Amino acid sequence: MSENSVFKTDKRIKLGVWGLGRGAYLVHQAKFLNIDVVAGCDIHPDMRECFAKNTPGAFVTADEDEFLAQDFDAVLIATYFKDHAKHTIKALNAGKHVMCEVTAFHTPADGVKVVEAVEKSGKVYNLLENYPFTKENMYIRDLWQKGFFGEFMYGEASYLHECRVLSYAYNTGLDGLPIEPGYHAHNWRSTLNTHYYNTHSLGPIMNITGLRPVAVSATPCDVYLPGYLGKKGTVTPSIIKMNNGALMRNLMGCTTNDYHMELRMWGTKASVEKINDLKIRVGACGGGEMLKIAPEISELQKLADQAGHGGGDFWELYYFAREILTGEPAPWNIYSAADVTLTGIMAVHSSLKDGEMVEVPDFRNKAVRDQYRNDDVYYGNAFDPENIFPEGHDPSLTGQFSELMTKLYPKSNGSGLPTYNMAYDGMKIFDNIADAEGKLRIISRVSRLIECLPTLADAIKTARKIADAYPESLPGKMLYDVLDSVDCEKICNVEQTTAELRTWLENRHKI
Ligand SMILES: NC(=O)c1ccc[n+]([C@@H]2O[C@H](COP(=O)([O-])OP(=O)(O)OC[C@H]3O[C@@H](n4cnc5c(N)ncnc54)[C@H](O)[C@@H]3O)[C@@H](O)[C@H]2O)c1
């Protein structure tokens, strides 16, 4: 497919990107969708530099007012999670259409403000919820809307994403560096209660069925992974009631087995699951035929397949551009954006009441909105990510903290503690690994551990130094938990451990 061929019009949309991490990555296919990226804004110099290099000719600034004063039609907002509402309103007031990363707002009061700003502006607003637009989810939606599955009874969807390093670094590059200057922990990811980040799992079920959530119940889990500050590294499941009386289990959080795009849905006539393969069970009974499905691929889908998140990143730009160019409504307008966002917020409210069912308000109704106008409390983890060390701390030591966390838990998992754990746990169950390929993967993890052991040993020593200097601080307590979770003596005794690992490897080669 050639440039400019997706929409049958020469009209183009001039776009400014606000927040140049995810934002800059998302627009890779914009040119195919009549979108020209003409401006970018980020407070971080490295992000601006990278954007300027990849987008020659675009205007780049750190100043949001200067940015919004430029001549462009629409803004992609991918700034910090907690600033989405504020930035959406500011962009609408500057006369721009808005597409905003998830979620739409973080308190009900901000939600009321955003809904009313969109209504007043007459501009297009889309939430950038991409997970409903994988080719499998688009296929399921199509069949669901034709009535193939009957009425939705029950569903399970998960967005489990354990990535400790993102609590301490930006989501760029293999090791997630750099972080915003001045911070020791990430602005919002370090404090986020993952109920708030609920759209990647609830979103597909809403989009496929066309139903809206009306109530939610969430009981808190009290078990945590080490390496997160405060009460963060845990799971946040909730049970959601939909407006037809059906239920779904929505699971987010951080634990030891990630699931990003998995989904199971039961209708009254058939059921579907996308775990690895897409499968449909037909027969309108429990034990009917289970069929593996290969969705047909359109020309547009071939283009979408080149985008991130299973093609979802393409489709969300496509729908936004289509609405601006043709007036045809996109799936995630401000009201469905409010439905999905409020369900996460109300799940947090429910978990504070130990699982009491909490109503999800419908912000289409002004009288309902009036009840939430002043509800402006955000229940993140209770600490300030800019100030996690006690006053008077020694920056020559604490300045090493966020980089230390990227060494202990690198985004790539190719070194640090994940490699240590994979190697040692893999060795424990090695003889019972069923396939040669699995065994080879453990052998290569052990070889990798030998390479990175000296760096890991240094990181363990630095972690101990920081923890001992600030034992009562949040990072001090967190680092002690991390140190307790592994055999530090083994890691730091580099020579002996390396010899042990080499012997293990040699014995494997003899087999
Ligand atoms: N839909 C998805 O699949 C998906 C994936 C990743 C991130 N996200 C969302 O995208 C958003 C951005 O995520 P990210 O991964 O880029 O991480 P991030 O939140 O760390 O980065 C935001 C970027 O915005 C910049 N920024 C913050 N405040 C700013 C301001 N006032 N003016 C200019 N720039 C500012 C930061 O310097 C940073 O480069 C988040 O809200 C996240 O929820 C969505």
The ligand as an SDF file (V2000), in Angstrom:
LIG
                    3D

 44 48  0  0  0  0  0  0  0  0999 V2000
   -1.8280    1.9540   25.1120 N   0  0  0  0  0  0  0  0  0  0  0  0
   -0.6690    1.3860   25.3560 C   0  0  0  0  0  0  0  0  0  0  0  0
   -0.3960    0.2860   24.9350 O   0  0  0  0  0  0  0  0  0  0  0  0
    0.3390    2.1570   26.1760 C   0  0  0  0  0  0  0  0  0  0  0  0
    1.6700    1.7160   26.2600 C   0  0  0  0  0  0  0  0  0  0  0  0
    2.5820    2.4820   27.0030 C   0  0  0  0  0  0  0  0  0  0  0  0
    2.1580    3.6580   27.6320 C   0  0  0  0  0  0  0  0  0  0  0  0
    0.8540    4.0380   27.5230 N   0  0  0  0  0  0  0  0  0  0  0  0
    0.4070    5.3070   28.1270 C   0  0  0  0  0  0  0  0  0  0  0  0
    1.0950    6.3810   27.4880 O   0  0  0  0  0  0  0  0  0  0  0  0
    1.4390    7.3880   28.4150 C   0  0  0  0  0  0  0  0  0  0  0  0
    2.9110    7.7070   28.2800 C   0  0  0  0  0  0  0  0  0  0  0  0
    3.6470    6.5690   28.6250 O   0  0  0  0  0  0  0  0  0  0  0  0
    5.2160    6.4120   28.4080 P   0  0  0  0  0  0  0  0  0  0  0  0
    5.4860    4.9670   28.3850 O   0  0  0  0  0  0  0  0  0  0  0  0
    5.6680    7.2430   27.2800 O   0  0  0  0  0  0  0  0  0  0  0  0
    5.8330    6.8630   29.7770 O   0  0  0  0  0  0  0  0  0  0  0  0
    5.9230    8.1840   30.6420 P   0  0  0  0  0  0  0  0  0  0  0  0
    4.6270    8.4390   31.2630 O   0  0  0  0  0  0  0  0  0  0  0  0
    7.0710    8.0070   31.4910 O   0  0  0  0  0  0  0  0  0  0  0  0
    6.3250    9.3050   29.6010 O   0  0  0  0  0  0  0  0  0  0  0  0
    5.6370   10.3910   29.3530 C   0  0  0  0  0  0  0  0  0  0  0  0
    6.5080   11.3380   28.5410 C   0  0  0  0  0  0  0  0  0  0  0  0
    5.8970   12.6060   28.6690 O   0  0  0  0  0  0  0  0  0  0  0  0
    6.8630   13.5710   29.0760 C   0  0  0  0  0  0  0  0  0  0  0  0
    6.1440   14.5780   29.8440 N   0  0  0  0  0  0  0  0  0  0  0  0
    5.5860   14.4430   31.0660 C   0  0  0  0  0  0  0  0  0  0  0  0
    4.9420   15.5760   31.4210 N   0  0  0  0  0  0  0  0  0  0  0  0
    5.1100   16.4540   30.3990 C   0  0  0  0  0  0  0  0  0  0  0  0
    4.6770   17.7820   30.1610 C   0  0  0  0  0  0  0  0  0  0  0  0
    3.9370   18.4580   31.0370 N   0  0  0  0  0  0  0  0  0  0  0  0
    5.0080   18.3650   28.9880 N   0  0  0  0  0  0  0  0  0  0  0  0
    5.7720   17.7050   28.0830 C   0  0  0  0  0  0  0  0  0  0  0  0
    6.1980   16.4270   28.2680 N   0  0  0  0  0  0  0  0  0  0  0  0
    5.8700   15.8200   29.3950 C   0  0  0  0  0  0  0  0  0  0  0  0
    7.9000   12.8010   29.8550 C   0  0  0  0  0  0  0  0  0  0  0  0
    9.1400   13.4620   29.8910 O   0  0  0  0  0  0  0  0  0  0  0  0
    7.9390   11.4740   29.0620 C   0  0  0  0  0  0  0  0  0  0  0  0
    8.8310   11.5350   27.9890 O   0  0  0  0  0  0  0  0  0  0  0  0
    1.0600    6.8700   29.7760 C   0  0  0  0  0  0  0  0  0  0  0  0
   -0.0650    7.5390   30.2240 O   0  0  0  0  0  0  0  0  0  0  0  0
    0.7180    5.4140   29.5880 C   0  0  0  0  0  0  0  0  0  0  0  0
   -0.3940    5.0640   30.3430 O   0  0  0  0  0  0  0  0  0  0  0  0
   -0.0350    3.3160   26.8080 C   0  0  0  0  0  0  0  0  0  0  0  0
  1  2  1  0
  2  3  2  0
  2  4  1  0
  4  5  1  0
  4 44  2  0
  5  6  2  0
  6  7  1  0
  7  8  2  0
  8  9  1  0
  8 44  1  0
  9 10  1  0
  9 42  1  0
 10 11  1  0
 11 12  1  0
 11 40  1  0
 12 13  1  0
 13 14  1  0
 14 15  2  0
 14 16  1  0
 14 17  1  0
 17 18  1  0
 18 19  2  0
 18 20  1  0
 18 21  1  0
 21 22  1  0
 22 23  1  0
 23 24  1  0
 23 38  1  0
 24 25  1  0
 25 26  1  0
 25 36  1  0
 26 27  1  0
 26 35  1  0
 27 28  2  0
 28 29  1  0
 29 30  1  0
 29 35  2  0
 30 31  1  0
 30 32  2  0
 32 33  1  0
 33 34  2  0
 34 35  1  0
 36 37  1  0
 36 38  1  0
 38 39  1  0
 40 41  1  0
 40 42  1  0
 42 43  1  0
M  CHG  2   8   1  16  -1
M  END
$$$$
